[in-house]
Amino acid sequence: MSPPHVLIFPVPLQGHVNSMLNLAEILCLSGLHVTILLSDYTHNRLLRHASLQSRFSRHSGFRVATISDGLPADHPRVGERIVDIVLSLKEVGGPQFRHLMESTDGLSDGGARRRVSCLIMDGVFSFAIPVLEEMGIPYIYFRTISACSFWPYFCLQEIIDAGEVPLIAKDEDKLTYWNKKEMDMMVTSVPGMERILRLRDIPRFCRVEDVNHPGLQTMKIETRRTADASGLILNTFEDLEGPILDEIRKHIPNLYSLCDICELWKCYNIDKDELLEFWYGLVNSGYRFLWVIRPDSILGNDTGNENEIPMELEEGTKSRGYMVGWVPQQQVLAIQQSITNSRFVSEVWKVGLDIKDTCDRIIVEKMVKEVMDVRRDEFLERAHSMASLARKAISEGGSSYLNLNRLVEFLNSTVS
């Protein structure tokens, strides 16, 4: 019997794609055939900047297929504009996906078409479901986030019904919004997180003027559909988020918690004033720092006027800091973060500090000193403990090890 052919379909954002490629490699090592479906734009970027071909050259069962994301070539595809990718694919993705699945050459292997036995897809591609159901192909969602990030997404309708969406008033400036007392009110509509989650910890796409905002509604509807899939993969492990995983399993019993698969990502823009405040905080802390900041992530950075940088920042950076526009994500930026994760990092896992909704230089300086000096030993001890639990999870007999075996068994069972 031929091995199963798994089609993997990530949102065309770098962190999602990296996570899906890691899963693809693991499945190839398990003897499965894998095709990853990328947007043309993402595929071209990978060919220019990553060793995709050399990485998978030893896996004869690996292929790449592409579709258009429907956006013009000059679209930024970063920061607040990433929602455009999801909304565009929602419009143009369905017909392209159907053509790929039904055409004689869309998923061919040296001229021979390979039937897809299962689709593993990101969380916002429900347009693929009608085609899959017509063809009798099961599908699994892979949300490249932690359980504590996924669970509020899943509970968005309950959050809306409770009036706990942190709406932003029309023309309200960022600082006024951040400083509103209501932002620190506890969220009561997400089971298991009642004493942890505040309004300001709810996913950032909820910061809209109206609960009928297309981005919010898309995420709400798409995430709820996860319960209809054959399973859900999350980037976590049982000892880290057991209670939240138990809540999710009440709705999605076939849950695979897999750690050490994903690289964590953030698509975030910072304006010049915020950048300067954060920069001052780093320099004034007196500690050495490496700061990775993409040029296209700075809002309003189209003047190219380097003389706007204060002299004291230039001198402080020369003596204690190093700034670059890019680093290998796996080696340097492998740090989990998101607007919800940051709350868990500080209040539940206690391995760091939550600095969301502020770019004040005094606060940044204080927090750097607290991490590097005041609570350094505490954070190191907790981090070592968490690392030990993660190693246990991926070791033989560990929760992620067993879940991966269970996933491969399911995929093998899909071969008809």
C-alpha positions as CSV (number, residue, x, y, z in Angstrom):
1,M,0.0,0.0,0.0
2,S,1.3,3.5,-0.9
3,P,2.0,5.9,2.0
4,P,-0.6,8.6,2.7
5,H,-0.3,11.9,0.9
6,V,-0.7,14.8,3.3
7,L,-1.4,18.2,1.9
8,I,-0.3,21.0,4.3
9,F,-1.8,24.5,3.8
10,P,-0.4,27.3,6.0
11,V,-1.5,31.0,6.2
12,P,1.2,32.7,4.1
13,L,3.0,34.4,7.0
14,Q,6.6,33.4,7.8
15,G,6.0,32.0,11.3
16,H,3.1,29.9,10.1
17,V,5.0,28.6,7.1
18,N,8.1,27.8,9.2
19,S,5.9,25.8,11.6
20,M,4.2,23.9,8.9
21,L,7.5,23.2,7.2
22,N,8.8,21.7,10.5
23,L,5.7,19.5,10.7
24,A,6.2,18.5,7.0
25,E,9.8,17.4,7.7
26,I,8.7,15.3,10.7
27,L,6.0,13.6,8.6
28,C,8.5,13.0,5.8
29,L,10.8,11.3,8.3
30,S,7.9,9.2,9.3
31,G,7.6,7.8,5.8
32,L,4.6,10.0,4.6
33,H,4.4,11.9,1.3
34,V,3.8,15.6,1.9
35,T,2.9,18.5,-0.3
36,I,2.9,22.0,1.1
37,L,0.6,24.6,-0.5
38,L,2.1,28.1,-0.5
39,S,1.2,31.4,-1.9
40,D,3.3,32.5,-4.9
41,Y,4.6,35.4,-2.9
42,T,5.7,33.3,0.0
43,H,7.2,30.6,-2.2
44,N,9.3,33.2,-4.1
45,R,10.5,34.6,-0.7
46,L,11.5,31.2,0.5
47,L,13.4,30.5,-2.7
48,R,15.3,33.8,-2.3
49,H,16.0,33.7,1.4
50,A,15.7,30.1,2.7
51,S,17.3,26.7,1.9
52,L,14.0,25.1,1.1
53,Q,15.2,22.9,-1.7
54,S,18.4,21.7,0.0
55,R,16.5,21.1,3.3
56,F,14.0,18.7,1.6
57,S,16.2,17.3,-1.1
58,R,16.6,14.0,0.8
59,H,12.8,13.6,1.1
60,S,11.6,12.2,-2.2
61,G,8.0,12.4,-1.2
62,F,8.0,16.1,-0.6
63,R,6.5,18.6,-3.0
64,V,5.5,22.3,-3.2
65,A,2.3,23.6,-4.8
66,T,1.4,27.2,-5.1
67,I,-1.7,29.5,-5.4
68,S,-2.1,33.3,-5.6
69,D,-3.1,35.2,-2.4
70,G,-4.9,37.7,-4.6
71,L,-2.9,40.7,-3.5
72,P,-0.8,43.0,-5.6
73,A,3.0,42.5,-5.6
74,D,3.6,45.8,-3.7
75,H,1.2,45.0,-0.9
76,P,3.2,45.1,2.4
77,R,1.7,41.9,3.9
78,V,3.0,42.9,7.4
79,G,1.7,44.5,10.6
80,E,-1.9,45.6,10.7
81,R,-2.3,44.7,7.0
82,I,-1.8,40.9,7.5
83,V,-5.6,40.6,7.8
84,D,-5.8,41.6,4.1
85,I,-4.1,38.3,3.3
86,V,-6.8,36.3,5.1
87,L,-9.6,38.3,3.7
88,S,-8.2,38.1,0.2
89,L,-7.7,34.3,0.3
90,K,-11.2,34.0,1.6
91,E,-12.3,35.6,-1.6
92,V,-10.0,34.0,-4.2
93,G,-8.8,30.8,-2.5
94,G,-11.9,28.6,-3.0
95,P,-11.8,28.3,-6.8
96,Q,-8.0,27.9,-6.8
97,F,-8.1,25.2,-4.2
98,R,-10.8,23.3,-6.1
99,H,-8.8,23.5,-9.3
100,L,-5.7,22.2,-7.5
101,M,-7.6,19.2,-6.1
102,E,-9.4,18.3,-9.3
103,S,-6.8,19.1,-12.0
104,T,-4.7,16.3,-13.4
105,D,-1.4,18.1,-12.9
106,G,-2.0,20.1,-9.7
107,L,-0.6,17.6,-7.3
108,S,1.4,15.4,-9.7
109,D,4.6,13.6,-8.9
110,G,6.7,13.1,-12.1
111,G,3.5,13.0,-14.1
112,A,1.6,10.6,-11.8
113,R,-1.1,12.3,-9.7
114,R,-1.1,11.5,-6.0
115,R,-4.5,11.5,-4.3
116,V,-4.5,13.6,-1.1
117,S,-5.5,11.4,1.8
118,C,-5.7,14.2,4.4
119,L,-5.4,18.0,4.6
120,I,-3.6,19.7,7.5
121,M,-4.5,23.4,7.3
122,D,-4.3,26.7,9.1
123,G,-7.3,27.9,11.1
124,V,-8.9,30.3,8.6
125,F,-9.2,28.3,5.4
126,S,-12.8,26.9,5.7
127,F,-13.3,27.6,2.0
128,A,-11.4,24.3,1.4
129,I,-14.0,22.3,3.4
130,P,-16.7,21.9,0.7
131,V,-14.2,20.4,-1.8
132,L,-12.8,18.1,0.9
133,E,-16.3,16.9,1.8
134,E,-17.2,16.2,-1.8
135,M,-14.0,14.2,-2.2
136,G,-14.3,12.4,1.1
137,I,-11.0,13.7,2.4
138,P,-10.6,14.3,6.2
139,Y,-8.9,17.5,7.5
140,I,-7.1,18.6,10.6
141,Y,-6.5,22.1,11.8
142,F,-3.0,23.1,12.9
143,R,-3.1,26.3,14.9
144,T,0.5,27.5,15.2
145,I,-0.1,29.0,18.6
146,S,-0.3,27.9,22.2
147,A,-3.5,26.7,23.9
148,C,-3.8,29.9,25.9
149,S,-3.8,31.9,22.7
150,F,-6.2,29.6,20.8
151,W,-8.8,29.3,23.6
152,P,-9.9,33.0,23.7
153,Y,-10.2,32.8,19.8
154,F,-12.5,29.8,20.3
155,C,-14.6,31.7,22.9
156,L,-15.0,34.9,20.9
157,Q,-18.8,34.5,20.7
158,E,-18.9,34.2,24.5
159,I,-16.6,37.2,24.9
160,I,-18.9,39.3,22.6
161,D,-22.1,38.1,24.4
162,A,-20.5,39.2,27.7
163,G,-19.7,42.6,26.3
164,E,-16.0,42.0,27.0
165,V,-14.5,42.9,23.6
166,P,-12.0,45.8,24.2
167,L,-13.6,48.1,21.6
168,I,-11.7,51.2,20.6
169,A,-13.6,54.4,20.0
170,K,-13.4,56.1,16.6
171,D,-10.4,58.4,16.3
172,E,-9.3,57.4,19.9
173,D,-5.5,57.7,20.2
174,K,-3.4,54.7,21.2
175,L,-2.2,56.1,24.5
176,T,-5.7,57.0,25.7
177,Y,-6.9,53.5,24.7
178,W,-4.0,51.8,26.5
179,N,-4.6,53.8,29.7
180,K,-8.3,53.2,30.1
181,K,-9.1,51.5,33.4
182,E,-11.5,49.2,31.7
183,M,-8.6,47.5,30.0
184,D,-7.5,45.9,33.3
185,M,-10.9,44.4,34.0
186,M,-10.9,40.7,34.2
187,V,-12.5,38.6,31.5
188,T,-15.1,36.2,32.9
189,S,-16.3,34.6,29.7
190,V,-13.3,32.3,28.9
191,P,-13.6,29.1,31.1
192,G,-10.4,28.4,33.0
193,M,-8.9,31.9,32.5
194,E,-11.3,33.9,34.7
195,R,-8.6,35.0,37.1
196,I,-5.9,35.5,34.5
197,L,-7.2,37.2,31.4
198,R,-7.8,41.0,31.3
199,L,-9.5,42.9,28.5
200,R,-6.0,44.1,27.3
201,D,-4.9,40.4,27.0
202,I,-7.6,39.5,24.5
203,P,-6.2,39.0,20.9
204,R,-5.3,42.3,19.2
205,F,-7.7,41.9,16.3
206,C,-10.5,42.4,18.8
207,R,-9.4,46.0,19.2
208,V,-11.9,47.4,16.7
209,E,-14.7,49.9,16.7
210,D,-17.5,47.4,16.2
211,V,-18.0,43.7,16.9
212,N,-19.2,43.3,13.3
213,H,-15.7,44.2,12.0
214,P,-14.9,41.7,9.2
215,G,-11.6,40.7,10.7
216,L,-13.1,39.9,14.1
217,Q,-16.1,38.1,12.6
218,T,-13.9,36.1,10.3
219,M,-11.7,34.9,13.2
220,K,-14.7,34.1,15.3
221,I,-16.5,32.0,12.6
222,E,-13.4,30.3,11.3
223,T,-12.1,29.3,14.7
224,R,-15.4,27.9,15.8
225,R,-15.3,25.6,12.8
226,T,-12.3,23.8,14.3
227,A,-14.7,21.6,16.2
228,D,-15.9,20.1,13.0
229,A,-12.5,18.8,11.9
230,S,-11.0,15.4,12.5
231,G,-8.5,16.9,14.9
232,L,-6.6,19.9,16.1
233,I,-2.8,20.4,16.5
234,L,-1.6,23.0,19.0
235,N,1.9,24.2,19.7
236,T,2.2,23.2,23.4
237,F,2.6,20.3,25.8
238,E,0.5,18.9,28.6
239,D,2.7,19.9,31.6
240,L,2.6,23.5,30.3
241,E,-1.0,24.1,29.6
242,G,-2.9,21.0,30.9
243,P,-5.9,22.9,32.4
244,I,-6.5,24.9,29.2
245,L,-6.1,21.8,27.0
246,D,-8.7,20.1,29.2
247,E,-11.2,22.9,28.5
248,I,-10.5,22.7,24.7
249,R,-11.0,19.0,24.7
250,K,-14.6,19.4,25.9
251,H,-15.3,20.8,22.4
252,I,-12.5,19.2,20.4
253,P,-11.7,15.7,21.8
254,N,-9.1,14.7,19.2
255,L,-6.4,17.2,20.2
256,Y,-2.7,16.8,19.5
257,S,-0.5,18.9,21.7
258,L,2.9,19.0,20.0
259,C,5.8,21.0,21.3
260,D,9.2,21.7,19.6
261,I,7.5,22.1,16.2
262,C,6.8,25.7,15.9
263,E,8.8,28.9,15.7
264,L,6.8,31.7,17.2
265,W,6.1,34.8,15.3
266,K,4.9,38.3,15.5
267,C,3.7,40.6,12.8
268,Y,3.8,44.0,14.6
269,N,4.4,47.6,13.6
270,I,5.9,50.2,15.8
271,D,5.8,54.0,15.1
272,K,8.8,56.2,15.4
273,D,7.9,57.7,18.8
274,E,7.4,54.2,20.3
275,L,10.6,53.0,18.8
276,L,12.6,55.9,20.4
277,E,11.0,55.4,23.8
278,F,11.8,51.7,23.7
279,W,15.3,52.5,22.5
280,Y,15.9,54.9,25.3
281,G,14.8,52.3,27.8
282,L,17.3,49.8,26.4
283,V,20.2,52.2,26.3
284,N,19.4,53.7,29.8
285,S,19.3,50.2,31.4
286,G,23.0,50.0,31.0
287,Y,22.8,46.4,29.7
288,R,24.1,45.1,26.4
289,F,21.4,44.2,23.9
290,L,20.8,42.8,20.4
291,W,17.8,44.4,18.8
292,V,16.3,42.8,15.7
293,I,13.9,45.2,13.9
294,R,12.8,44.9,10.3
295,P,12.9,48.3,8.4
296,D,9.4,47.7,7.1
297,S,8.0,47.3,10.7
298,I,8.5,51.0,11.5
299,L,5.5,53.1,10.7
300,G,6.3,56.4,9.1
301,N,9.9,55.4,8.3
302,D,9.8,56.6,4.8
303,T,12.0,59.7,5.2
304,G,15.3,57.9,5.6
305,N,16.5,60.8,7.8
306,E,19.0,59.2,10.1
307,N,19.7,62.7,11.6
308,E,16.5,62.3,13.5
309,I,18.2,59.8,15.9
310,P,19.3,61.6,19.1
311,M,23.1,61.6,19.6
312,E,22.9,59.9,23.0
313,L,21.0,57.0,21.5
314,E,23.6,56.6,18.8
315,E,26.5,56.7,21.4
316,G,24.7,54.3,23.8
317,T,24.0,51.8,21.0
318,K,27.6,51.9,19.8
319,S,28.9,51.0,23.2
320,R,26.3,48.5,24.4
321,G,24.0,47.5,21.6
322,Y,23.8,46.0,18.2
323,M,20.8,46.5,15.8
324,V,20.1,44.3,12.8
325,G,17.2,44.0,10.3
326,W,17.2,40.2,10.2
327,V,18.4,37.1,12.0
328,P,17.8,33.4,11.6
329,Q,14.4,32.9,13.3
330,Q,15.1,29.5,14.6
331,Q,18.5,30.3,16.2
332,V,17.7,33.8,17.7
333,L,14.0,34.5,17.8
334,A,12.7,31.2,19.1
335,I,10.8,32.9,21.9
336,Q,7.1,32.4,22.4
337,Q,5.1,35.6,22.5
338,S,1.7,37.0,21.7
339,I,-0.7,39.4,23.3
340,T,-2.3,36.6,25.3
341,N,0.9,34.6,25.8
342,S,2.6,37.5,27.4
343,R,0.1,37.5,30.3
344,F,0.8,33.8,30.8
345,V,4.5,34.4,30.6
346,S,4.3,36.8,33.5
347,E,1.4,35.6,35.7
348,V,1.2,31.8,35.1
349,W,4.6,30.4,33.9
350,K,6.5,33.3,35.6
351,V,9.4,33.3,33.1
352,G,9.2,36.9,32.1
353,L,7.4,40.2,32.3
354,D,4.4,41.5,30.5
355,I,5.1,44.9,28.8
356,K,2.2,45.2,26.5
357,D,0.5,48.5,25.8
358,T,3.4,50.7,26.9
359,C,6.5,52.1,25.3
360,D,7.5,54.5,28.1
361,R,11.3,54.6,28.4
362,I,11.2,54.6,32.2
363,I,9.1,51.4,32.3
364,V,11.2,49.7,29.7
365,E,14.4,50.5,31.6
366,K,12.9,49.3,34.9
367,M,11.7,46.0,33.3
368,V,15.1,45.3,31.7
369,K,16.8,45.8,35.0
370,E,14.2,43.6,36.7
371,V,14.8,40.8,34.2
372,M,18.6,41.1,34.1
373,D,19.2,41.7,37.8
374,V,16.4,41.9,40.4
375,R,14.5,38.7,39.3
376,R,17.3,37.1,37.2
377,D,17.8,34.0,39.3
378,E,14.1,33.4,39.7
379,F,13.5,33.6,35.9
380,L,16.5,31.4,35.1
381,E,15.3,28.7,37.6
382,R,11.8,28.8,36.1
383,A,13.1,28.7,32.5
384,H,15.3,25.7,33.3
385,S,12.3,24.0,34.9
386,M,10.1,24.6,31.8
387,A,12.9,23.4,29.5
388,S,13.1,20.2,31.5
389,L,9.4,19.7,31.1
390,A,9.5,20.3,27.4
391,R,12.4,17.8,26.9
392,K,10.3,15.3,28.9
393,A,7.3,15.9,26.6
394,I,9.3,15.1,23.4
395,S,11.3,12.2,24.8
396,E,10.1,8.6,24.3
397,G,6.9,8.1,26.3
398,G,6.3,11.9,26.7
399,S,3.1,13.6,25.9
400,S,4.2,15.2,22.6
401,Y,6.0,12.0,21.6
402,L,2.9,10.0,22.0
403,N,0.7,12.6,20.4
404,L,2.9,12.6,17.3
405,N,2.7,8.8,17.1
406,R,-1.0,9.1,17.4
407,L,-1.2,11.7,14.6
408,V,1.0,9.5,12.3
409,E,-1.3,6.5,13.0
410,F,-4.3,8.6,12.1
411,L,-2.7,9.8,8.9
412,N,-1.8,6.3,7.9
413,S,-5.4,5.2,8.5
414,T,-6.6,7.7,5.8
415,V,-5.1,5.8,2.9
416,S,-8.0,4.2,0.9
